[in-house]
């Protein structure tokens, strides 16, 4: 199937930024995308930030339908993780499983590493992104996690939820590297289960007495 010049640039940027960082030359991206015009990135995306946002939006279009379907299944289930006493694990599965499926379903091999590199960019980190209808499932998941973690001190709950994307994408990036090196399969169920257990542990780790006191004092 023939893909457009714009999509070639998106895929080239995803791979090169994953491998070399977000400051990789726009000229190198254009060359990797087989574009003769060195200003192709500026023509299609205006700026480097515009290109980064385009990569994220490109993958969100693949992730969001699957997450919405999993959310509907999760909330429609008669025996859900919420009823078993751990809604956190169920919501993390809805959030994360589509990321594992990007490789087998869409041939994506670098997105987690790309995200790991650009996570501080406003195209990724700006909280207003959650208000975007294209990311409605993420907002629903984060609200569900916030509710599920209500027993935690508010400041501590906020810190753990804020650190979740960093931890998830670092773990997913490690998984991509393991797949690339042939150490595991892209859809290895053990790798999925281990990542979910680690993320669940991050959010539900016991609170030490000293940490609880510090959190209470900072409210």
Number of C-alpha atoms within 10 A of each C-alpha: 3 5 7 9 15 18 15 18 26 25 19 20 29 27 20 21 24 22 14 12 17 21 11 15 15 21 16 15 24 22 16 16 19 14 18 10 11 15 13 20 23 13 11 16 17 12 13 17 16 15 22 24 18 21 22 19 16 14 16 14 12 16 21 19 15 18 24 19 12 20 21 13 13 19 14 10 12 10 10 15 16 17 10 9 10 15 20 23 20 21 25 21 23 22 23 19 18 18 22 20 17 20 18 12 11 10 9 18 20 23 24 25 26 25 25 22 20 22 17 12 14 14 20 17 13 11 10 10 16 16 11 11 11 15 19 15 23 22 15 15 20 18 12 16 20 19 13 18 21 11 9 19 18 15 15 20 19 13 11 18 16 12 12 17 16 15 17 21 21 17 21 24 22 14 24 24 17 14 17 14 10 10 11 15 17 20 17 12 11 11 17 18 12 12 20 23 14 14 21 20 13 15 22 17 11 11 13 9 9 9 13 16 12 14 17 13 9 11 9
